[in-house]
Amino acid sequence: MLSQITQHSPPGLRKLNCSMSLTIIAIGKKHESWVSEGIERYQKRLKQPYNVEWILLPHSSFEGNKARQEESDRISGRLSGFDFTIVLDERGRMIDSPQLAGILDDPLAHSQKIAIVIGGAYGITEELRQQVRLVWSLSPLVLPHQLVRLILIEQLYRVQKIATGGSYHHE
């Protein structure tokens, strides 16, 4: 609840007065049961203004560069109307949770629509990388996409707790 935001909250989040649209676009199958349980756990914990929507796009039937191109084209087709886009990629910028909270503060404060993209097994095209605001790496390790989904939703919950001064995150 916005009235419960503490004095330690970033100034932008205190000004927020409507629902924030955050869409996660992921290449791949529906969530596996163990992932669904974890995602549901964290999504239930998320409070307004967070409103998370998942869009799952099928894998390409191609391999390599053709798959990368086809999946990137499908992702690009879904990005229209978003004000702030982040792509997850192991070659992206390494940031910690407080930095992520700071990065998301401005779009949250201005009620911008945010998209976070989890590409396919072959990644995304350079053209798509150039269109986004941030290419973010959870780890230099290559992680299974199902696990990335779970880590991402947990990090969004953590960011919310950091921004509202909650006790979930410890320095």
Contacts in CASP RR format, 6 or more apart in sequence:
PFRMAT RR
TARGET T0000
AUTHOR 0000-0000-0000
METHOD contacts of the structure
MODEL  1
MLSQITQHSPPGLRKLNCSMSLTIIAIGKKHESWVSEGIERYQKRLKQPY
NVEWILLPHSSFEGNKARQEESDRISGRLSGFDFTIVLDERGRMIDSPQL
AGILDDPLAHSQKIAIVIGGAYGITEELRQQVRLVWSLSPLVLPHQLVRL
ILIEQLYRVQKIATGGSYHHE
1 47 0 8 1.000
1 48 0 8 1.000
2 16 0 8 1.000
2 17 0 8 1.000
2 48 0 8 1.000
2 49 0 8 1.000
4 164 0 8 1.000
5 13 0 8 1.000
5 14 0 8 1.000
5 164 0 8 1.000
5 165 0 8 1.000
6 164 0 8 1.000
6 165 0 8 1.000
6 166 0 8 1.000
8 165 0 8 1.000
9 163 0 8 1.000
9 164 0 8 1.000
9 165 0 8 1.000
10 101 0 8 1.000
10 102 0 8 1.000
10 105 0 8 1.000
10 109 0 8 1.000
10 163 0 8 1.000
11 109 0 8 1.000
12 105 0 8 1.000
12 106 0 8 1.000
12 108 0 8 1.000
12 109 0 8 1.000
13 105 0 8 1.000
13 108 0 8 1.000
13 109 0 8 1.000
13 163 0 8 1.000
13 164 0 8 1.000
15 109 0 8 1.000
16 49 0 8 1.000
16 108 0 8 1.000
16 109 0 8 1.000
16 111 0 8 1.000
18 49 0 8 1.000
18 111 0 8 1.000
19 48 0 8 1.000
19 49 0 8 1.000
19 51 0 8 1.000
19 111 0 8 1.000
20 49 0 8 1.000
20 50 0 8 1.000
20 51 0 8 1.000
20 107 0 8 1.000
20 108 0 8 1.000
20 111 0 8 1.000
20 112 0 8 1.000
20 114 0 8 1.000
21 51 0 8 1.000
21 53 0 8 1.000
21 113 0 8 1.000
21 114 0 8 1.000
22 50 0 8 1.000
22 51 0 8 1.000
22 52 0 8 1.000
22 53 0 8 1.000
22 113 0 8 1.000
22 114 0 8 1.000
22 115 0 8 1.000
22 116 0 8 1.000
22 156 0 8 1.000
23 52 0 8 1.000
23 53 0 8 1.000
23 54 0 8 1.000
23 55 0 8 1.000
23 82 0 8 1.000
23 113 0 8 1.000
23 114 0 8 1.000
23 115 0 8 1.000
23 116 0 8 1.000
24 52 0 8 1.000
24 53 0 8 1.000
24 54 0 8 1.000
24 55 0 8 1.000
24 115 0 8 1.000
24 116 0 8 1.000
24 117 0 8 1.000
24 118 0 8 1.000
24 149 0 8 1.000
24 152 0 8 1.000
24 153 0 8 1.000
25 55 0 8 1.000
25 57 0 8 1.000
25 75 0 8 1.000
25 78 0 8 1.000
25 79 0 8 1.000
25 115 0 8 1.000
25 116 0 8 1.000
25 117 0 8 1.000
25 118 0 8 1.000
26 54 0 8 1.000
26 55 0 8 1.000
26 56 0 8 1.000
26 57 0 8 1.000
26 117 0 8 1.000
26 118 0 8 1.000
26 119 0 8 1.000
26 145 0 8 1.000
26 149 0 8 1.000
27 56 0 8 1.000
27 57 0 8 1.000
27 58 0 8 1.000
27 59 0 8 1.000
27 71 0 8 1.000
27 74 0 8 1.000
27 75 0 8 1.000
27 118 0 8 1.000
27 119 0 8 1.000
27 120 0 8 1.000
27 121 0 8 1.000
27 145 0 8 1.000
28 56 0 8 1.000
28 57 0 8 1.000
28 58 0 8 1.000
28 59 0 8 1.000
28 120 0 8 1.000
28 145 0 8 1.000
29 56 0 8 1.000
29 58 0 8 1.000
29 59 0 8 1.000
30 56 0 8 1.000
31 39 0 8 1.000
31 54 0 8 1.000
31 56 0 8 1.000
31 146 0 8 1.000
31 149 0 8 1.000
32 146 0 8 1.000
35 146 0 8 1.000
35 147 0 8 1.000
35 149 0 8 1.000
35 150 0 8 1.000
38 150 0 8 1.000
38 153 0 8 1.000
39 54 0 8 1.000
39 149 0 8 1.000
39 150 0 8 1.000
39 153 0 8 1.000
42 153 0 8 1.000
42 154 0 8 1.000
42 156 0 8 1.000
42 157 0 8 1.000
43 52 0 8 1.000
43 153 0 8 1.000
45 157 0 8 1.000
46 52 0 8 1.000
46 156 0 8 1.000
46 157 0 8 1.000
46 160 0 8 1.000
47 160 0 8 1.000
49 108 0 8 1.000
49 111 0 8 1.000
50 156 0 8 1.000
50 160 0 8 1.000
52 153 0 8 1.000
52 156 0 8 1.000
55 78 0 8 1.000
57 71 0 8 1.000
57 74 0 8 1.000
57 75 0 8 1.000
57 78 0 8 1.000
59 67 0 8 1.000
59 71 0 8 1.000
59 120 0 8 1.000
59 121 0 8 1.000
60 66 0 8 1.000
60 67 0 8 1.000
60 70 0 8 1.000
60 71 0 8 1.000
61 67 0 8 1.000
62 70 0 8 1.000
63 122 0 8 1.000
64 122 0 8 1.000
65 122 0 8 1.000
67 120 0 8 1.000
67 121 0 8 1.000
67 122 0 8 1.000
68 120 0 8 1.000
68 122 0 8 1.000
68 123 0 8 1.000
68 124 0 8 1.000
68 125 0 8 1.000
69 125 0 8 1.000
71 119 0 8 1.000
71 120 0 8 1.000
71 122 0 8 1.000
71 123 0 8 1.000
71 124 0 8 1.000
72 123 0 8 1.000
72 124 0 8 1.000
72 125 0 8 1.000
72 127 0 8 1.000
72 128 0 8 1.000
75 117 0 8 1.000
75 119 0 8 1.000
75 124 0 8 1.000
75 128 0 8 1.000
76 128 0 8 1.000
76 131 0 8 1.000
78 115 0 8 1.000
79 85 0 8 1.000
79 115 0 8 1.000
79 117 0 8 1.000
79 131 0 8 1.000
81 113 0 8 1.000
82 113 0 8 1.000
82 114 0 8 1.000
82 115 0 8 1.000
83 107 0 8 1.000
83 110 0 8 1.000
83 112 0 8 1.000
83 113 0 8 1.000
83 114 0 8 1.000
84 107 0 8 1.000
84 112 0 8 1.000
84 113 0 8 1.000
84 114 0 8 1.000
84 115 0 8 1.000
84 133 0 8 1.000
85 114 0 8 1.000
85 115 0 8 1.000
85 116 0 8 1.000
85 117 0 8 1.000
85 131 0 8 1.000
85 132 0 8 1.000
85 133 0 8 1.000
85 134 0 8 1.000
86 114 0 8 1.000
86 115 0 8 1.000
86 116 0 8 1.000
86 117 0 8 1.000
86 132 0 8 1.000
86 133 0 8 1.000
86 134 0 8 1.000
86 135 0 8 1.000
86 136 0 8 1.000
87 116 0 8 1.000
87 117 0 8 1.000
87 119 0 8 1.000
87 124 0 8 1.000
87 128 0 8 1.000
87 129 0 8 1.000
87 132 0 8 1.000
87 134 0 8 1.000
87 135 0 8 1.000
87 136 0 8 1.000
88 116 0 8 1.000
88 117 0 8 1.000
88 118 0 8 1.000
88 119 0 8 1.000
88 136 0 8 1.000
88 137 0 8 1.000
88 138 0 8 1.000
88 148 0 8 1.000
88 152 0 8 1.000
89 119 0 8 1.000
89 123 0 8 1.000
89 124 0 8 1.000
89 129 0 8 1.000
89 135 0 8 1.000
89 136 0 8 1.000
89 137 0 8 1.000
90 137 0 8 1.000
90 138 0 8 1.000
90 139 0 8 1.000
90 140 0 8 1.000
90 141 0 8 1.000
90 142 0 8 1.000
90 143 0 8 1.000
91 135 0 8 1.000
91 137 0 8 1.000
92 135 0 8 1.000
92 136 0 8 1.000
92 137 0 8 1.000
93 134 0 8 1.000
93 135 0 8 1.000
93 136 0 8 1.000
93 137 0 8 1.000
94 137 0 8 1.000
94 140 0 8 1.000
95 103 0 8 1.000
95 136 0 8 1.000
97 155 0 8 1.000
97 158 0 8 1.000
97 159 0 8 1.000
97 162 0 8 1.000
97 169 0 8 1.000
98 162 0 8 1.000
98 169 0 8 1.000
98 171 0 8 1.000
100 136 0 8 1.000
100 155 0 8 1.000
100 159 0 8 1.000
101 159 0 8 1.000
101 162 0 8 1.000
101 163 0 8 1.000
102 163 0 8 1.000
103 134 0 8 1.000
104 114 0 8 1.000
104 159 0 8 1.000
104 163 0 8 1.000
105 163 0 8 1.000
106 112 0 8 1.000
107 114 0 8 1.000
108 114 0 8 1.000
108 163 0 8 1.000
116 152 0 8 1.000
117 124 0 8 1.000
117 132 0 8 1.000
118 145 0 8 1.000
118 148 0 8 1.000
118 149 0 8 1.000
118 152 0 8 1.000
119 145 0 8 1.000
120 145 0 8 1.000
121 145 0 8 1.000
129 135 0 8 1.000
138 148 0 8 1.000
138 151 0 8 1.000
138 152 0 8 1.000
138 155 0 8 1.000
143 151 0 8 1.000
157 168 0 8 1.000
158 168 0 8 1.000
158 169 0 8 1.000
161 167 0 8 1.000
161 168 0 8 1.000
161 169 0 8 1.000
162 169 0 8 1.000
END
